[in-house]
Amino acid sequence: MLIIKIKDLRALPDNTLKSRLDELALELAIEKRKVASTGVSSKVVKTRELRKTIARINTILKERERGAAN
């Protein structure tokens, strides 16, 4: 469930996006701790996809904030 298409994210309400953002941020922190403790990451792709999905959600939330301000 790492790769979430932007079209699917845009269909979700703000509160769902914010909760999903919190979940993904927690998962990313766990992955970073695993890398820090072992020194090796076997799931580099997972970390990258987590960061990209977090960025997508942040972009959508910012766009909605700007749209509501106008």
C-alpha positions as CSV (number, residue, x, y, z in Angstrom):
1,M,0.0,0.0,0.0
2,L,2.9,2.3,-0.3
3,I,2.2,3.6,-3.8
4,I,-0.9,5.6,-3.7
5,K,-1.9,7.4,-6.9
6,I,-2.5,11.1,-6.8
7,K,-6.0,10.7,-8.3
8,D,-7.0,8.4,-5.4
9,L,-5.5,10.9,-2.8
10,R,-7.4,13.8,-4.3
11,A,-10.7,12.0,-3.7
12,L,-10.1,11.7,0.0
13,P,-11.2,14.4,2.5
14,D,-8.7,16.5,4.4
15,N,-9.1,14.7,7.8
16,T,-8.4,11.3,6.1
17,L,-5.4,12.7,4.4
18,K,-4.0,14.1,7.6
19,S,-4.5,10.8,9.4
20,R,-2.8,8.9,6.5
21,L,0.0,11.5,6.7
22,D,0.5,10.7,10.4
23,E,0.6,7.0,9.8
24,L,3.1,7.3,6.9
25,A,5.3,9.6,8.9
26,L,5.4,7.1,11.8
27,E,6.2,4.3,9.4
28,L,9.0,6.3,7.9
29,A,10.4,7.0,11.3
30,I,10.4,3.3,12.1
31,E,12.2,2.5,8.8
32,K,14.8,5.2,9.6
33,R,15.4,3.7,13.0
34,K,15.9,0.3,11.5
35,V,18.5,1.6,9.1
36,A,20.3,3.5,11.9
37,S,20.4,0.5,14.2
38,T,21.6,-2.0,11.6
39,G,23.4,0.2,9.2
40,V,21.9,-1.6,6.3
41,S,18.6,-1.1,4.6
42,S,17.1,-3.9,2.6
43,K,14.1,-1.8,1.8
44,V,15.5,1.4,0.2
45,V,12.5,1.4,-2.2
46,K,10.1,1.4,0.7
47,T,11.7,4.4,2.3
48,R,11.7,6.3,-1.1
49,E,8.0,5.5,-1.7
50,L,7.1,6.6,1.8
51,R,8.8,9.9,1.3
52,K,7.1,10.4,-2.1
53,T,3.7,9.6,-0.8
54,I,4.1,12.0,2.1
55,A,5.1,14.7,-0.3
56,R,2.1,14.0,-2.5
57,I,-0.2,14.3,0.5
58,N,1.5,17.5,1.7
59,T,1.1,19.0,-1.9
60,I,-2.6,18.2,-2.0
61,L,-3.2,19.8,1.4
62,K,-1.3,22.9,0.5
63,E,-3.2,23.2,-2.8
64,R,-6.5,23.0,-0.9
65,E,-5.4,25.6,1.6
66,R,-4.5,28.0,-1.2
67,G,-7.8,27.2,-3.0
68,A,-9.8,28.0,0.1
69,A,-7.9,31.2,0.7
70,N,-8.8,32.7,-2.7
